Every structure is written in structure tokens, then in C-alpha cells.
Amino acid sequence: MITGLTCLIGNQANAKSNSNYQIIASKHVNTYKTLNSFNNNGILHVKNQYKNKNVYVWNKEHTKVLYNLKDFPNSYLSALTKQTYLHGGHKSLYYAAYIVTPKGNSSRYGRIWQGYLTKGYNRHYQKLNYLSTVGNLE
């Protein structure tokens, strides 16, 4: 019985340490400037080899999956920050980003591992064209 409890306590300790992600660095990505210029540093999409696979969007603590990008085909990501997580002695780079659907919905937000992503718009996303009426009135 003592051996069983020792193993159970040891497994619980390992499970707790395995889910302990810590943000050790964060760098702002200027999304406003990105969306209003030719600089696409804040615009990302899922790499082709992962488009039909599970690409999870996590909460800040990296304890809960919020979304699966497989469920949002033809979308792109608008990144706000690059965040470096430390977990088990290893560093991983994640983007904190909004998922922007082809209909322009951007209410979903979370963290995505950078290895799944590449810069630029999804080639199947039709970028919205906004026409400004400021200064066009006569």
C-alpha cells in the first residue's frame, strides 16, 4: 500500500510539473502598423503540412486547449505578441494571436506554437478591401 501511494504521489508530482509552462519573455508585434502597411510580421497562417492536422490554440497558462485551427480553414492569424515559454528546461516560442475567419470574425484569441505557422496570409483567404470615403466627398 505504501508503494502504491508513493507511485501515485510521484505520478501526480510529475503531472503537475509537466503542465507548468512559464512565460519568460514577451515581444510586442505591432499589429496596427502591420495591417496598415506592407509589413506582414504580424500576419500568420498554418503551414500547408499542418492544415489538416490538429493545431491547438492554448490559453495563457498553457493548461487548456481553446480551439483547433483545423476547425478554421482558410483563416489567418493576427499576432499581438511573441511569447517565449519555459517548460521542463526547454524554451518554445508561441504567438498570442486572434484567429481571423474569411468572414472577418476575429473574436477567438489564444497562443499557438510558432512551428505550426508561417508568415503571410493564407492563400485561400480573400483579404477584405476597405475603401475610405474620407477626403472623397465633394
C-alpha positions in Angstrom: 0.0 0.0 0.0 2.9 2.4 0.8 4.5 1.6 -2.5 1.2 2.3 -4.3 0.8 5.7 -2.6 4.4 6.6 -3.3 3.9 5.8 -7.0 0.6 7.8 -7.0 2.2 10.8 -5.3 5.2 10.6 -7.7 2.9 10.5 -10.7 0.9 13.4 -9.5 4.0 15.5 -9.0 5.2 14.6 -12.5 1.8 15.5 -14.0 1.9 18.9 -12.2 5.4 19.7 -13.3 4.6 18.7 -16.9 1.8 21.2 -17.2 3.8 24.1 -15.7 4.5 26.5 -18.5 6.0 29.8 -17.7 6.3 32.9 -19.9 9.9 34.1 -19.7 9.9 36.7 -22.5 7.3 38.6 -24.5 7.8 40.9 -27.5 5.0 43.1 -28.9 4.1 42.7 -32.6 2.7 45.9 -33.9 -0.5 44.6 -35.5 -2.0 48.0 -36.2 1.1 49.1 -38.1 1.2 45.7 -39.8 -2.4 45.8 -41.0 -1.9 49.3 -42.4 1.4 48.7 -44.3 3.2 46.2 -46.4 5.0 44.7 -43.4 3.4 41.3 -42.7 5.3 40.4 -39.5 2.0 40.1 -37.5 0.1 38.2 -40.2 0.5 34.4 -40.0 -1.2 31.2 -41.2 -0.9 27.5 -40.7 1.8 25.8 -42.8 0.5 23.6 -45.6 1.7 20.3 -44.0 -0.4 21.1 -40.9 -3.6 22.4 -42.4 -5.5 19.1 -42.0 -3.9 18.2 -38.6 -4.5 19.2 -35.1 -3.0 22.7 -34.4 -4.1 23.7 -31.0 -4.7 27.2 -29.7 -3.9 27.3 -25.9 -4.9 29.6 -23.0 -2.2 31.8 -21.5 -1.2 29.3 -18.8 -1.0 26.5 -21.5 -3.3 24.3 -19.4 -6.4 24.3 -21.7 -6.9 23.9 -25.4 -9.3 26.7 -26.6 -9.5 25.9 -30.3 -8.2 23.7 -33.0 -7.1 25.6 -36.1 -8.2 22.6 -38.2 -11.7 23.8 -37.5 -10.9 27.3 -39.1 -9.9 26.5 -42.7 -8.9 29.5 -44.8 -8.3 31.7 -41.8 -5.3 33.7 -40.9 -3.8 34.8 -37.5 -3.2 38.4 -36.4 -0.4 38.2 -33.9 -0.2 40.6 -31.0 2.9 39.3 -29.2 5.6 36.6 -29.5 6.0 34.8 -26.2 8.8 32.5 -25.0 7.6 29.8 -22.7 9.8 27.7 -20.5 8.7 24.1 -19.8 10.8 21.3 -18.5 14.0 23.2 -19.1 13.1 23.8 -22.8 12.1 27.1 -24.4 9.3 27.3 -27.0 8.1 30.3 -29.0 4.4 30.9 -29.2 2.3 33.7 -30.8 -0.5 35.3 -29.0 -3.0 35.9 -31.8 -6.5 36.4 -33.0 -8.0 33.9 -35.5 -9.4 35.9 -38.4 -12.0 34.0 -40.4 -12.9 34.6 -44.1 -16.0 36.4 -42.8 -13.8 38.8 -40.8 -14.7 37.4 -37.4 -11.8 37.8 -35.0 -13.3 37.1 -31.6 -11.1 34.0 -30.9 -7.8 34.5 -29.2 -5.0 32.3 -27.8 -1.4 31.0 -28.1 -0.1 28.9 -31.0 3.3 27.3 -31.2 5.3 29.0 -33.9 6.5 25.7 -35.5 3.0 25.3 -37.0 2.9 28.8 -38.5 4.4 30.7 -41.4 4.2 34.4 -42.2 1.7 36.0 -44.5 -2.0 35.5 -45.4 -3.5 32.1 -46.1 -3.5 31.8 -49.9 -7.2 30.8 -49.7 -8.2 33.9 -47.6 -9.7 36.7 -49.6 -8.4 39.8 -47.9 -11.1 42.4 -47.4 -10.7 45.6 -49.3 -11.8 48.7 -47.3 -12.5 51.8 -49.3 -12.1 55.0 -47.4 -14.5 57.8 -48.0 -12.5 60.3 -46.0 -11.5 63.2 -48.4 -13.5 61.8 -51.3 -16.6 63.9 -50.7 -17.0 66.9 -52.9 
